[in-house]
Amino acid sequence: MKLALTDTSDVQVKPEDVLCMFHSTAVTGMDVCMRKQLIATTAQRWIHIHNYATKTLEIKRQFQAGEESSAVAFHPSGFHIVVAFADKV
């Protein structure tokens, strides 16, 4: 799919969903990796790492009771992530 930077009315762009497991509660943080085809999402006690190219869930991890995540960010290399909690990072 190619996207034009100018106004071209004849080009149809169809968005695609990332179809894999979703969170059952509100998403509190999200980041997209620039070097890899990954999206990280957090929701209270869960973190999901999605591969948007293959539309699969790569990693699903639950945190301990009392740990609720509020934000997530990828390192520019794509090999590390940072998850923010109320009392620690």
N, CA, C and O of each residue as an XYZ file, in Angstrom:
356
protein
N       0.844     -1.169      0.000
C       0.000      0.000      0.000
C       0.890      1.234      0.000
O       1.800      1.343      0.822
N       0.639      2.149     -0.903
C       1.407      3.380     -0.984
C       0.516      4.541     -0.580
O      -0.659      4.593     -0.946
N       1.077      5.463      0.173
C       0.350      6.651      0.585
C       0.958      7.869     -0.098
O       2.174      8.058     -0.081
N       0.124      8.671     -0.683
C       0.603      9.880     -1.363
C       0.639     11.039     -0.377
O      -0.215     11.140      0.504
N       1.622     11.905     -0.527
C       1.729     13.071      0.337
C       0.930     14.248     -0.197
O       0.783     15.256      0.494
N       0.421     14.142     -1.392
C      -0.402     15.195     -1.971
C      -1.847     14.715     -2.008
O      -2.117     13.531     -1.809
N      -2.764     15.626     -2.259
C      -4.184     15.298     -2.305
C      -4.495     14.536     -3.596
O      -4.459     15.100     -4.689
N      -4.793     13.272     -3.450
C      -5.199     12.457     -4.593
C      -6.525     11.808     -4.254
O      -6.576     10.861     -3.469
N      -7.583     12.306     -4.835
C      -8.921     11.840     -4.509
C      -9.191     10.426     -5.013
O     -10.079      9.752     -4.492
N      -8.451      9.967     -6.006
C      -8.710      8.650     -6.569
C      -8.056      7.508     -5.790
O      -8.332      6.343     -6.078
N      -7.194      7.810     -4.808
C      -6.520      6.778     -4.039
C      -7.390      6.382     -2.852
O      -7.794      7.228     -2.053
N      -7.671      5.098     -2.747
C      -8.458      4.568     -1.640
C      -7.517      3.906     -0.634
O      -6.778      2.988     -0.989
N      -7.541      4.364      0.612
C      -6.719      3.785      1.661
C      -7.641      3.051      2.612
O      -8.566      3.637      3.175
N      -7.383      1.767      2.788
C      -8.203      0.947      3.661
C      -7.415      0.633      4.934
O      -6.371     -0.013      4.853
N      -7.884      1.070      6.104
C      -7.170      0.754      7.340
C      -7.313     -0.734      7.673
O      -8.320     -1.362      7.348
N      -6.284     -1.283      8.327
C      -6.299     -2.679      8.724
C      -6.221     -2.768     10.238
O      -5.478     -2.022     10.876
N      -6.990     -3.684     10.807
C      -6.990     -3.902     12.244
C      -5.847     -4.830     12.630
O      -5.419     -5.672     11.841
N      -5.359     -4.661     13.864
C      -4.415     -5.606     14.441
C      -5.280     -6.623     15.171
O      -5.767     -6.351     16.269
N      -5.471     -7.781     14.575
C      -6.378     -8.777     15.121
C      -5.626     -9.797     15.961
O      -5.060    -10.759     15.443
N      -5.633     -9.567     17.258
C      -5.085    -10.524     18.201
C      -5.723    -10.224     19.546
O      -6.619     -9.384     19.631
N      -5.283    -10.887     20.580
C      -5.934    -10.738     21.882
C      -5.920     -9.284     22.352
O      -4.910     -8.589     22.246
N      -7.051     -8.850     22.867
C      -7.191     -7.499     23.372
C      -7.221     -7.525     24.888
O      -7.361     -8.585     25.498
N      -7.090     -6.357     25.489
C      -7.212     -6.225     26.939
C      -8.685     -6.235     27.321
O      -9.534     -5.796     26.545
N      -8.986     -6.728     28.499
C     -10.377     -6.738     28.975
C     -10.703     -5.485     29.784
O     -11.863     -5.248     30.123
N      -9.679     -4.677     30.094
C      -9.886     -3.409     30.803
C      -9.315     -2.276     29.949
O      -8.779     -2.509     28.866
N      -9.438     -1.070     30.447
C      -8.988      0.102     29.688
C      -7.479      0.077     29.466
O      -6.715     -0.261     30.370
N      -7.060      0.436     28.266
C      -5.637      0.522     27.931
C      -5.084      1.794     28.556
O      -5.625      2.880     28.346
N      -3.997      1.660     29.329
C      -3.421      2.811     30.024
C      -2.164      3.337     29.348
O      -1.747      4.461     29.629
N      -1.552      2.560     28.469
C      -0.352      3.002     27.779
C      -0.160      2.240     26.481
O      -0.575      1.088     26.356
N       0.478      2.901     25.507
C       0.733      2.268     24.228
C       1.954      2.913     23.585
O       2.160      4.120     23.708
N       2.767      2.105     22.896
C       3.906      2.623     22.156
C       4.136      1.731     20.940
O       3.837      0.537     20.963
N       4.674      2.334     19.874
C       4.998      1.613     18.650
C       6.510      1.633     18.482
O       7.140      2.685     18.597
N       7.088      0.474     18.210
C       8.529      0.357     18.010
C       8.895      0.849     16.616
O       8.238      0.484     15.641
N       9.924      1.665     16.507
C      10.327      2.215     15.221
C      11.179      1.245     14.405
O      11.150      1.308     13.176
N      11.928      0.359     15.037
C      12.826     -0.543     14.314
C      12.238     -1.917     14.048
O      12.696     -2.624     13.150
N      11.240     -2.297     14.810
C      10.604     -3.602     14.644
C       9.113     -3.372     14.467
O       8.615     -2.280     14.741
N       8.412     -4.374     14.017
C       6.980     -4.239     13.759
C       6.189     -4.644     14.992
O       5.416     -5.602     14.967
N       6.399     -3.888     16.087
C       5.802     -4.227     17.369
C       5.015     -3.060     17.945
O       5.358     -1.894     17.747
N       3.951     -3.402     18.662
C       3.158     -2.443     19.428
C       3.072     -2.977     20.849
O       2.749     -4.149     21.043
N       3.352     -2.153     21.839
C       3.222     -2.537     23.242
C       2.023     -1.807     23.833
O       1.869     -0.600     23.646
N       1.176     -2.541     24.545
C       0.032     -1.925     25.235
C       0.013     -2.415     26.670
O       0.378     -3.556     26.955
N      -0.418     -1.539     27.575
C      -0.581     -1.911     28.976
C      -2.002     -1.603     29.413
O      -2.628     -0.652     28.944
N      -2.489     -2.428     30.318
C      -3.813     -2.230     30.908
C      -3.769     -2.766     32.325
O      -3.714     -3.978     32.536
N      -3.794     -1.877     33.283
C      -3.722     -2.209     34.699
C      -2.616     -3.205     34.991
O      -1.465     -2.787     35.119
N      -2.894     -4.501     35.105
C      -1.887     -5.487     35.512
C      -1.327     -6.287     34.346
O      -0.644     -7.284     34.582
N      -1.584     -5.899     33.094
C      -1.153     -6.679     31.940
C      -0.327     -5.843     30.977
O      -0.527     -4.634     30.856
N       0.607     -6.502     30.292
C       1.306     -5.889     29.170
C       1.233     -6.875     28.000
O       1.454     -8.074     28.169
N       0.922     -6.357     26.826
C       0.858     -7.160     25.609
C       1.828     -6.568     24.590
O       1.892     -5.351     24.419
N       2.574     -7.427     23.922
C       3.436     -7.019     22.816
C       2.854     -7.669     21.556
O       2.862     -8.892     21.419
N       2.356     -6.845     20.652
C       1.723     -7.315     19.423
C       2.680     -7.134     18.250
O       3.408     -6.144     18.190
N       2.683     -8.078     17.323
C       3.393     -7.942     16.068
C       2.343     -7.563     15.026
O       1.500     -8.387     14.671
N       2.384     -6.335     14.536
C       1.334     -5.885     13.618
C       1.559     -6.370     12.191
O       0.652     -6.255     11.367
N       2.724     -6.904     11.872
C       2.956     -7.458     10.534
C       2.306     -8.833     10.400
O       1.670     -9.135      9.390
N       2.476     -9.664     11.435
C       1.898    -11.006     11.411
C       0.548    -11.077     12.114
O      -0.121    -12.109     12.085
N       0.148     -9.964     12.753
C      -1.122     -9.873     13.492
C      -1.218    -10.947     14.571
O      -2.226    -11.642     14.696
N      -0.131    -11.064     15.353
C      -0.084    -12.037     16.434
C       0.298    -11.353     17.742
O       0.869    -10.262     17.751
N      -0.030    -12.015     18.837
C       0.370    -11.568     20.155
C       1.673    -12.260     20.501
O       1.692    -13.477     20.686
N       2.771    -11.509     20.594
C       4.093    -12.080     20.843
C       4.304    -12.402     22.317
O       4.776    -13.487     22.657
N       3.956    -11.464     23.191
C       4.180    -11.627     24.631
C       2.957    -11.119     25.374
O       2.387    -10.084     25.030
N       2.563    -11.865     26.398
C       1.481    -11.443     27.291
C       1.974    -11.720     28.705
O       2.292    -12.861     29.043
N       2.038    -10.676     29.533
C       2.575    -10.843     30.885
C       1.677    -10.144     31.884
O       1.234     -9.017     31.659
N       1.414    -10.820     32.987
C       0.621    -10.243     34.068
C       1.549     -9.848     35.202
O       2.447    -10.604     35.574
N       1.327     -8.658     35.750
C       2.127     -8.181     36.874
C       1.529     -8.676     38.176
O       0.404     -9.175     38.193
N       2.267     -8.542     39.261
C       1.812     -8.984     40.577
C       0.679     -8.105     41.078
O       0.483     -6.987     40.603
N      -0.055     -8.623     42.037
C      -1.162     -7.874     42.635
C      -0.637     -6.583     43.253
O       0.404     -6.589     43.910
N      -1.332     -5.506     43.052
C      -0.923     -4.207     43.563
C      -0.075     -3.408     42.595
O       0.130     -2.212     42.802
N       0.417     -4.035     41.551
C       1.204     -3.341     40.526
C       0.299     -3.026     39.344
O      -0.097     -3.931     38.609
N      -0.027     -1.770     39.156
C      -0.845     -1.355     38.027
C      -0.034     -0.429     37.142
O       0.399      0.636     37.583
N       0.170     -0.824     35.907
C       0.986     -0.037     34.985
C       0.203      1.149     34.450
O      -1.015      1.086     34.286
N       0.922      2.232     34.182
C       0.262      3.440     33.675
C       0.822      3.895     32.331
O       0.191      4.699     31.645
N       1.996      3.395     31.940
C       2.596      3.800     30.662
C       3.634      2.775     30.242
O       4.148      2.016     31.063
N       3.938      2.764     28.931
C       4.934      1.855     28.388
C       5.665      2.569     27.262
O       5.080      3.399     26.566
N       6.961      2.243     27.078
C       7.737      2.847     25.996
C       8.818      1.875     25.541
O       9.438      1.194     26.358
N       9.038      1.817     24.234
C      10.113      1.010     23.661
C      11.412      1.800     23.683
O      11.403      3.020     23.515
N      12.533      1.108     23.889
C      13.845      1.693     23.661
C      14.000      1.828     22.149
O      13.454      1.005     21.414
N      14.721      2.827     21.659
C      14.880      2.986     20.205
C      15.435      1.750     19.490
O      15.169      1.564     18.303
N      16.195      0.907     20.182
C      16.719     -0.304     19.554
C      15.636     -1.350     19.323
O      15.768     -2.201     18.444
N      14.569     -1.287     20.109
C      13.503     -2.265     19.997
C      13.718     -3.502     20.844
O      12.877     -4.401     20.841
N      14.832     -3.572     21.576
C      15.139     -4.747     22.394
C      14.708     -4.596     23.849
O      14.710     -5.580     24.589
N      14.339     -3.395     24.276
C      13.975     -3.156     25.672
C      12.692     -2.326     25.726
O      12.391     -1.553     24.817
N      11.949     -2.506     26.812
C      10.794     -1.645     27.064
C      10.859     -1.147     28.496
O      11.488     -1.763     29.356
N      10.204     -0.028     28.737
C      10.086      0.543     30.072
C       8.604      0.597     30.404
O       7.793      1.063     29.604
N       8.261      0.115     31.595
C       6.880      0.151     32.060
C       6.829      1.002     33.323
O       7.598      0.783     34.259
N       5.924      1.965     33.344
C       5.793      2.870     34.487
C       4.664      2.403     35.402
O       3.564      2.086     34.948
N       4.958      2.369     36.686
C       3.985      2.050     37.724
C       3.854      3.269     38.633
O       4.572      4.253     38.455
N       2.965      3.212     39.581
C       2.740      4.348     40.476
C       3.971      4.653     41.325
O       4.236      5.819     41.618
N       4.736      3.621     41.728
C       5.857      3.831     42.632
C       7.229      3.472     42.050
O       8.243      3.616     42.732
N       7.269      3.006     40.793
C       8.553      2.624     40.194
C       8.454      2.613     38.676
O       7.365      2.697     38.107
N       9.605      2.509     38.037
C       9.674      2.411     36.575
C      10.330      1.089     36.237
O      10.504      0.769     35.061
